[in-house]
Amino acid sequence: MDRLRARAATPRRRTLGTLAISRQSIAPAQSPDTAQPVTRAASADLLLLTAVTLWGLNYSIVKFGLSEIAPLAFPVFRFGVGGIVLLVILRLREGSIGVRREDLPSSLWWDSSASR
């Protein structure tokens, strides 16, 4: 009888290959004082779902695009749309898409300090 009580008091462990998992080792999804881990996990899941959806739709979109647009014009269109999307993201994150005058020489691959 004592063995049964002692066995019930110890946490149950399951093994998955060489990894042992106990119910106490798994942290709850949300701590009572903050809700940030659940929010980060939800946004990560949403981004993952978006990536998988776009990846899955890629074949159909390329097949349709190549049947309607010339094969050499399709990458031009694709990179153009991608560039516009990235510019919109840059504008939303940074507030400006301009280059400051003092940053211009370094962005054109020459060093302004070498000419001084």
Secondary structure as UniProt FT lines:
FT   HELIX           2..9
FT   STRAND          13..16
FT   TURN            17..18
FT   STRAND          19..22
FT   TURN            23..25
FT   HELIX           36..68
FT   TURN            71..72
FT   HELIX           73..94
FT   HELIX           101..103
FT   HELIX           104..107
FT   TURN            108..109
FT   TURN            112..115
//
